[in-house]
């Protein structure tokens, strides 16, 4: 069976973590991933603490296995969300869009495994010193907010600079990606786009189908807002790029961008909504249950490892 150190650390069967994507990483998806042997993660996004507590309770009704919560550090409800996660004592906490160092001790005192998402080796090393238990090295291929280093370059760089386990993210959606991550020195993978196209995910059917039909082409906008965002190309991305090029003030751009992710991912507006997706979208060819996704990835990875071992 394919198992690494993070499986013991997180109490999971397979070294697969689901990305904590805002709006679509709800109790339905998180519980399904945990039940399939990975680590499901609820995406707190910018939702209030009451919503998050309900999601945690619902997840516990659907699985008795470990799961985590992803906290966006720019949330307007950050203090209340942190308190909710600490008091609920979730198994794992991931963070993004900010510096989690000051709050890592609170989560560790609550018994949670702390696994920040990082885009550089320098940040990974600093968060290791701050007490992180593992880091998720996310390359620029990922959907949503992105850095500027590819997964292929970032993962070994982070591995060489920290002693804690590293999880690879960005551009991974099948068994080949899992094996590649292990070869680069990671102990597992985090996937988002592949899990959006699961039957359990609450994302709108039209959005899922758009990913399935994608040839892998994505665009990055919002650089002028300080958080480059990778999405599928559509009318909104074209409009946003034009506004950025024209030098529209930041306040106007933020107003223009408001609620666009929910509009695209949940409402299913393929023209005016943000269609978050990583470059791996071109490899996603179907929508199927989470259990089938996880099992096929693990089976493919194990077969590749066997084949490589037999040819050596």
C-alpha beads as a LAMMPS data file, in Angstrom:
LAMMPS data file: protein, C-alpha beads

312 atoms
311 bonds

1 atom types
1 bond types

-500.0 500.0 xlo xhi
-500.0 500.0 ylo yhi
-500.0 500.0 zlo zhi

Masses

1 110.0

Atoms # bond

1 1 1 0.000 0.000 0.000
2 1 1 1.229 3.483 -0.858
3 1 1 1.986 5.187 2.466
4 1 1 4.382 7.900 3.641
5 1 1 5.208 9.744 6.832
6 1 1 2.338 12.210 6.462
7 1 1 -0.115 9.304 6.565
8 1 1 0.976 8.577 10.130
9 1 1 1.145 12.270 11.030
10 1 1 -2.375 12.978 9.752
11 1 1 -3.938 9.600 10.497
12 1 1 -4.855 8.931 6.855
13 1 1 -4.540 5.924 4.555
14 1 1 -3.151 7.599 1.441
15 1 1 -0.834 10.627 1.060
16 1 1 -3.507 12.708 -0.632
17 1 1 -4.856 16.003 0.726
18 1 1 -7.813 17.876 -0.747
19 1 1 -7.315 21.588 -1.287
20 1 1 -9.380 23.861 0.964
21 1 1 -11.077 25.746 -1.859
22 1 1 -13.475 28.530 -0.907
23 1 1 -17.159 27.866 -1.683
24 1 1 -16.709 24.307 -2.991
25 1 1 -14.673 22.615 -0.233
26 1 1 -17.663 21.989 2.006
27 1 1 -18.609 19.139 4.326
28 1 1 -19.808 17.036 1.395
29 1 1 -16.424 17.010 -0.313
30 1 1 -14.272 16.984 2.813
31 1 1 -16.060 13.981 4.311
32 1 1 -15.934 12.085 1.014
33 1 1 -12.168 12.590 0.682
34 1 1 -11.565 11.531 4.278
35 1 1 -13.778 8.486 3.853
36 1 1 -11.789 7.577 0.732
37 1 1 -8.555 7.526 2.724
38 1 1 -7.210 11.024 2.107
39 1 1 -7.487 14.181 4.171
40 1 1 -10.599 16.188 3.404
41 1 1 -10.402 19.917 4.080
42 1 1 -13.204 22.434 4.641
43 1 1 -12.492 25.782 3.005
44 1 1 -13.439 28.537 5.461
45 1 1 -12.971 31.205 2.789
46 1 1 -14.531 34.482 3.922
47 1 1 -17.474 32.777 5.610
48 1 1 -18.396 33.622 9.227
49 1 1 -17.523 31.337 12.120
50 1 1 -21.118 30.122 12.494
51 1 1 -21.025 28.730 8.959
52 1 1 -17.701 27.024 9.631
53 1 1 -18.906 25.428 12.872
54 1 1 -21.924 24.036 11.045
55 1 1 -19.655 22.620 8.336
56 1 1 -17.410 20.991 10.938
57 1 1 -20.377 19.426 12.701
58 1 1 -21.857 18.190 9.426
59 1 1 -18.533 16.680 8.405
60 1 1 -18.319 14.808 11.698
61 1 1 -21.749 13.329 11.006
62 1 1 -20.518 12.030 7.631
63 1 1 -17.091 10.695 8.593
64 1 1 -15.262 9.447 11.658
65 1 1 -11.898 10.007 10.004
66 1 1 -9.550 13.001 10.334
67 1 1 -10.248 16.133 8.325
68 1 1 -8.963 19.676 8.287
69 1 1 -9.946 23.308 7.830
70 1 1 -8.280 25.840 5.554
71 1 1 -8.189 29.380 6.898
72 1 1 -7.782 32.390 4.614
73 1 1 -5.870 34.935 6.672
74 1 1 -7.517 37.871 4.883
75 1 1 -10.966 36.806 6.092
76 1 1 -13.007 39.608 7.690
77 1 1 -14.050 37.013 10.289
78 1 1 -10.527 35.773 11.000
79 1 1 -10.538 36.091 14.798
80 1 1 -13.872 34.280 15.139
81 1 1 -12.839 31.601 12.630
82 1 1 -9.602 30.927 14.514
83 1 1 -11.561 30.569 17.740
84 1 1 -13.980 28.158 16.075
85 1 1 -11.171 25.968 14.745
86 1 1 -9.364 25.950 18.080
87 1 1 -12.477 25.139 20.112
88 1 1 -13.583 22.419 17.675
89 1 1 -10.107 20.831 17.796
90 1 1 -10.015 19.790 14.145
91 1 1 -7.315 17.328 13.134
92 1 1 -5.456 19.665 10.790
93 1 1 -5.303 23.341 9.877
94 1 1 -3.967 24.768 6.630
95 1 1 -3.530 28.461 5.951
96 1 1 -3.132 30.758 2.993
97 1 1 -3.053 34.425 1.929
98 1 1 -1.008 35.729 4.822
99 1 1 1.473 34.987 7.606
100 1 1 0.216 32.308 10.027
101 1 1 3.304 32.342 12.265
102 1 1 1.689 34.309 15.145
103 1 1 -1.259 31.904 15.416
104 1 1 0.480 28.556 14.871
105 1 1 0.952 27.984 18.650
106 1 1 -2.811 28.287 19.258
107 1 1 -3.579 25.516 16.811
108 1 1 -0.828 23.272 18.118
109 1 1 -2.072 23.722 21.685
110 1 1 -5.461 22.499 20.455
111 1 1 -3.807 19.374 19.043
112 1 1 -4.135 20.261 15.366
113 1 1 -1.512 19.446 12.751
114 1 1 -0.522 22.803 11.232
115 1 1 0.231 22.746 7.494
116 1 1 0.610 26.198 5.901
117 1 1 0.560 26.603 2.134
118 1 1 3.793 28.240 0.945
119 1 1 5.156 29.510 -2.358
120 1 1 8.844 29.853 -1.441
121 1 1 11.544 28.009 0.466
122 1 1 12.270 31.096 2.566
123 1 1 8.701 31.210 3.876
124 1 1 8.681 27.436 4.401
125 1 1 11.819 27.634 6.562
126 1 1 10.452 30.510 8.627
127 1 1 7.168 28.691 9.277
128 1 1 9.034 25.528 10.223
129 1 1 10.819 27.604 12.859
130 1 1 7.438 28.975 13.953
131 1 1 6.193 25.452 14.637
132 1 1 4.515 24.225 11.453
133 1 1 4.245 20.419 11.317
134 1 1 4.429 20.240 7.512
135 1 1 4.240 22.654 4.609
136 1 1 2.306 22.486 1.369
137 1 1 4.578 23.735 -1.411
138 1 1 2.169 25.091 -4.017
139 1 1 3.508 25.894 -7.457
140 1 1 2.185 28.477 -9.863
141 1 1 0.287 25.814 -11.854
142 1 1 -2.366 25.737 -9.141
143 1 1 -5.814 27.245 -9.473
144 1 1 -6.794 30.325 -7.482
145 1 1 -4.113 32.487 -5.881
146 1 1 -0.699 31.658 -7.280
147 1 1 2.964 32.374 -6.713
148 1 1 5.664 32.670 -9.362
149 1 1 7.617 29.395 -9.068
150 1 1 6.601 26.128 -10.732
151 1 1 5.853 23.031 -8.688
152 1 1 8.741 21.172 -10.338
153 1 1 11.231 23.773 -9.090
154 1 1 9.528 24.718 -5.813
155 1 1 9.070 21.296 -4.233
156 1 1 12.724 20.132 -4.207
157 1 1 13.815 23.617 -3.170
158 1 1 11.513 23.515 -0.158
159 1 1 12.462 19.896 0.626
160 1 1 16.137 20.873 0.699
161 1 1 15.507 23.737 3.116
162 1 1 13.254 22.203 5.782
163 1 1 13.275 19.102 7.960
164 1 1 9.496 18.797 8.291
165 1 1 7.451 16.905 5.669
166 1 1 6.588 18.654 2.421
167 1 1 3.397 18.158 0.409
168 1 1 3.388 19.097 -3.279
169 1 1 0.533 21.077 -4.824
170 1 1 -0.142 22.671 -8.188
171 1 1 -0.565 20.792 -11.462
172 1 1 -1.262 17.410 -9.859
173 1 1 -4.316 15.371 -10.757
174 1 1 -3.363 11.747 -11.363
175 1 1 -1.045 8.943 -10.298
176 1 1 1.790 10.258 -12.444
177 1 1 1.697 13.537 -10.557
178 1 1 1.727 11.733 -7.227
179 1 1 4.778 9.670 -8.170
180 1 1 6.544 12.746 -9.531
181 1 1 5.920 14.567 -6.253
182 1 1 7.385 11.657 -4.283
183 1 1 10.453 11.593 -6.524
184 1 1 10.934 15.320 -5.906
185 1 1 11.066 14.595 -2.186
186 1 1 7.502 15.387 -1.141
187 1 1 5.620 12.991 1.125
188 1 1 2.269 13.513 -0.550
189 1 1 0.154 15.755 -2.722
190 1 1 -2.621 18.291 -2.376
191 1 1 -5.186 18.487 -5.186
192 1 1 -7.999 20.924 -5.837
193 1 1 -9.125 20.996 -9.465
194 1 1 -9.373 17.192 -9.720
195 1 1 -11.678 17.064 -6.678
196 1 1 -13.924 19.850 -7.992
197 1 1 -14.912 17.385 -10.708
198 1 1 -16.335 14.853 -8.265
199 1 1 -19.970 13.963 -7.767
200 1 1 -19.835 14.988 -4.102
201 1 1 -18.510 18.504 -4.723
202 1 1 -21.225 21.195 -4.502
203 1 1 -19.740 23.163 -7.413
204 1 1 -22.237 23.947 -10.179
205 1 1 -22.542 21.255 -12.856
206 1 1 -21.824 23.755 -15.649
207 1 1 -18.570 24.804 -13.954
208 1 1 -17.490 21.177 -13.534
209 1 1 -18.254 20.476 -17.179
210 1 1 -16.249 23.529 -18.225
211 1 1 -13.209 22.038 -16.484
212 1 1 -13.775 18.639 -18.108
213 1 1 -13.953 20.272 -21.543
214 1 1 -10.862 22.418 -20.932
215 1 1 -7.704 21.883 -22.951
216 1 1 -5.691 23.116 -19.985
217 1 1 -5.594 26.759 -21.036
218 1 1 -5.804 29.096 -18.051
219 1 1 -5.168 32.781 -17.453
220 1 1 -3.791 34.763 -14.527
221 1 1 -5.303 38.133 -13.621
222 1 1 -5.560 40.282 -10.448
223 1 1 -1.820 40.989 -10.384
224 1 1 -2.607 44.652 -9.718
225 1 1 -4.624 43.645 -6.644
226 1 1 -1.638 41.842 -5.180
227 1 1 -3.075 38.329 -5.494
228 1 1 -2.643 36.812 -8.959
229 1 1 -5.564 34.484 -9.641
230 1 1 -5.511 31.526 -12.062
231 1 1 -8.827 30.756 -13.752
232 1 1 -10.262 29.349 -16.929
233 1 1 -10.512 32.059 -19.595
234 1 1 -13.939 33.637 -20.072
235 1 1 -15.614 36.989 -20.589
236 1 1 -14.813 38.092 -17.025
237 1 1 -11.103 37.304 -17.283
238 1 1 -10.908 39.253 -20.542
239 1 1 -12.701 42.224 -18.988
240 1 1 -10.491 42.149 -15.917
241 1 1 -7.318 42.019 -17.998
242 1 1 -8.495 45.025 -19.998
243 1 1 -9.283 47.006 -16.844
244 1 1 -5.879 46.199 -15.349
245 1 1 -4.151 47.251 -18.562
246 1 1 -6.110 50.505 -18.535
247 1 1 -4.861 51.261 -15.018
248 1 1 -8.251 51.255 -13.299
249 1 1 -7.836 52.145 -9.578
250 1 1 -7.562 49.286 -7.090
251 1 1 -10.811 50.163 -5.269
252 1 1 -12.778 49.998 -8.511
253 1 1 -11.179 46.685 -9.449
254 1 1 -12.003 45.183 -6.050
255 1 1 -15.602 46.313 -6.382
256 1 1 -15.760 44.870 -9.896
257 1 1 -14.329 41.559 -8.611
258 1 1 -16.638 41.128 -5.622
259 1 1 -18.468 37.785 -5.310
260 1 1 -17.244 36.609 -8.717
261 1 1 -15.980 33.255 -7.419
262 1 1 -19.333 32.367 -5.912
263 1 1 -21.045 33.492 -9.115
264 1 1 -18.948 31.203 -11.261
265 1 1 -18.368 28.200 -9.034
266 1 1 -21.723 27.909 -7.265
267 1 1 -24.235 29.838 -9.396
268 1 1 -22.647 28.542 -12.602
269 1 1 -22.364 31.806 -14.535
270 1 1 -19.664 30.820 -17.017
271 1 1 -19.340 34.324 -18.480
272 1 1 -19.389 36.697 -15.518
273 1 1 -18.074 34.445 -12.756
274 1 1 -14.513 33.459 -11.815
275 1 1 -13.869 29.879 -12.914
276 1 1 -11.022 28.838 -10.626
277 1 1 -8.936 26.025 -12.121
278 1 1 -5.330 24.922 -12.239
279 1 1 -3.355 24.038 -15.338
280 1 1 -4.074 20.389 -14.607
281 1 1 -7.645 21.012 -15.836
282 1 1 -6.652 19.621 -19.219
283 1 1 -6.063 16.211 -17.611
284 1 1 -9.474 16.086 -15.936
285 1 1 -11.713 14.179 -18.318
286 1 1 -14.617 13.040 -16.167
287 1 1 -16.790 13.654 -13.114
288 1 1 -16.931 10.688 -10.756
289 1 1 -17.161 9.836 -7.049
290 1 1 -14.287 10.879 -4.802
291 1 1 -13.621 7.257 -3.837
292 1 1 -13.096 6.346 -7.492
293 1 1 -10.798 9.344 -8.011
294 1 1 -8.606 8.483 -5.023
295 1 1 -8.458 4.777 -5.793
296 1 1 -7.561 5.345 -9.444
297 1 1 -4.773 7.770 -8.525
298 1 1 -3.316 5.394 -5.946
299 1 1 -3.588 2.389 -8.285
300 1 1 -1.880 4.281 -11.101
301 1 1 0.878 5.498 -8.784
302 1 1 1.521 2.026 -7.383
303 1 1 1.660 0.540 -10.884
304 1 1 4.194 3.171 -11.987
305 1 1 6.345 2.497 -8.919
306 1 1 6.223 -1.274 -9.571
307 1 1 7.142 -0.754 -13.210
308 1 1 10.068 1.508 -12.356
309 1 1 11.319 -0.931 -9.718
310 1 1 11.173 -3.889 -12.094
311 1 1 13.104 -2.043 -14.786
312 1 1 15.954 -1.003 -12.522

Bonds

1 1 1 2
2 1 2 3
3 1 3 4
4 1 4 5
5 1 5 6
6 1 6 7
7 1 7 8
8 1 8 9
9 1 9 10
10 1 10 11
11 1 11 12
12 1 12 13
13 1 13 14
14 1 14 15
15 1 15 16
16 1 16 17
17 1 17 18
18 1 18 19
19 1 19 20
20 1 20 21
21 1 21 22
22 1 22 23
23 1 23 24
24 1 24 25
25 1 25 26
26 1 26 27
27 1 27 28
28 1 28 29
29 1 29 30
30 1 30 31
31 1 31 32
32 1 32 33
33 1 33 34
34 1 34 35
35 1 35 36
36 1 36 37
37 1 37 38
38 1 38 39
39 1 39 40
40 1 40 41
41 1 41 42
42 1 42 43
43 1 43 44
44 1 44 45
45 1 45 46
46 1 46 47
47 1 47 48
48 1 48 49
49 1 49 50
50 1 50 51
51 1 51 52
52 1 52 53
53 1 53 54
54 1 54 55
55 1 55 56
56 1 56 57
57 1 57 58
58 1 58 59
59 1 59 60
60 1 60 61
61 1 61 62
62 1 62 63
63 1 63 64
64 1 64 65
65 1 65 66
66 1 66 67
67 1 67 68
68 1 68 69
69 1 69 70
70 1 70 71
71 1 71 72
72 1 72 73
73 1 73 74
74 1 74 75
75 1 75 76
76 1 76 77
77 1 77 78
78 1 78 79
79 1 79 80
80 1 80 81
81 1 81 82
82 1 82 83
83 1 83 84
84 1 84 85
85 1 85 86
86 1 86 87
87 1 87 88
88 1 88 89
89 1 89 90
90 1 90 91
91 1 91 92
92 1 92 93
93 1 93 94
94 1 94 95
95 1 95 96
96 1 96 97
97 1 97 98
98 1 98 99
99 1 99 100
100 1 100 101
101 1 101 102
102 1 102 103
103 1 103 104
104 1 104 105
105 1 105 106
106 1 106 107
107 1 107 108
108 1 108 109
109 1 109 110
110 1 110 111
111 1 111 112
112 1 112 113
113 1 113 114
114 1 114 115
115 1 115 116
116 1 116 117
117 1 117 118
118 1 118 119
119 1 119 120
120 1 120 121
121 1 121 122
122 1 122 123
123 1 123 124
124 1 124 125
125 1 125 126
126 1 126 127
127 1 127 128
128 1 128 129
129 1 129 130
130 1 130 131
131 1 131 132
132 1 132 133
133 1 133 134
134 1 134 135
135 1 135 136
136 1 136 137
137 1 137 138
138 1 138 139
139 1 139 140
140 1 140 141
141 1 141 142
142 1 142 143
143 1 143 144
144 1 144 145
145 1 145 146
146 1 146 147
147 1 147 148
148 1 148 149
149 1 149 150
150 1 150 151
151 1 151 152
152 1 152 153
153 1 153 154
154 1 154 155
155 1 155 156
156 1 156 157
157 1 157 158
158 1 158 159
159 1 159 160
160 1 160 161
161 1 161 162
162 1 162 163
163 1 163 164
164 1 164 165
165 1 165 166
166 1 166 167
167 1 167 168
168 1 168 169
169 1 169 170
170 1 170 171
171 1 171 172
172 1 172 173
173 1 173 174
174 1 174 175
175 1 175 176
176 1 176 177
177 1 177 178
178 1 178 179
179 1 179 180
180 1 180 181
181 1 181 182
182 1 182 183
183 1 183 184
184 1 184 185
185 1 185 186
186 1 186 187
187 1 187 188
188 1 188 189
189 1 189 190
190 1 190 191
191 1 191 192
192 1 192 193
193 1 193 194
194 1 194 195
195 1 195 196
196 1 196 197
197 1 197 198
198 1 198 199
199 1 199 200
200 1 200 201
201 1 201 202
202 1 202 203
203 1 203 204
204 1 204 205
205 1 205 206
206 1 206 207
207 1 207 208
208 1 208 209
209 1 209 210
210 1 210 211
211 1 211 212
212 1 212 213
213 1 213 214
214 1 214 215
215 1 215 216
216 1 216 217
217 1 217 218
218 1 218 219
219 1 219 220
220 1 220 221
221 1 221 222
222 1 222 223
223 1 223 224
224 1 224 225
225 1 225 226
226 1 226 227
227 1 227 228
228 1 228 229
229 1 229 230
230 1 230 231
231 1 231 232
232 1 232 233
233 1 233 234
234 1 234 235
235 1 235 236
236 1 236 237
237 1 237 238
238 1 238 239
239 1 239 240
240 1 240 241
241 1 241 242
242 1 242 243
243 1 243 244
244 1 244 245
245 1 245 246
246 1 246 247
247 1 247 248
248 1 248 249
249 1 249 250
250 1 250 251
251 1 251 252
252 1 252 253
253 1 253 254
254 1 254 255
255 1 255 256
256 1 256 257
257 1 257 258
258 1 258 259
259 1 259 260
260 1 260 261
261 1 261 262
262 1 262 263
263 1 263 264
264 1 264 265
265 1 265 266
266 1 266 267
267 1 267 268
268 1 268 269
269 1 269 270
270 1 270 271
271 1 271 272
272 1 272 273
273 1 273 274
274 1 274 275
275 1 275 276
276 1 276 277
277 1 277 278
278 1 278 279
279 1 279 280
280 1 280 281
281 1 281 282
282 1 282 283
283 1 283 284
284 1 284 285
285 1 285 286
286 1 286 287
287 1 287 288
288 1 288 289
289 1 289 290
290 1 290 291
291 1 291 292
292 1 292 293
293 1 293 294
294 1 294 295
295 1 295 296
296 1 296 297
297 1 297 298
298 1 298 299
299 1 299 300
300 1 300 301
301 1 301 302
302 1 302 303
303 1 303 304
304 1 304 305
305 1 305 306
306 1 306 307
307 1 307 308
308 1 308 309
309 1 309 310
310 1 310 311
311 1 311 312
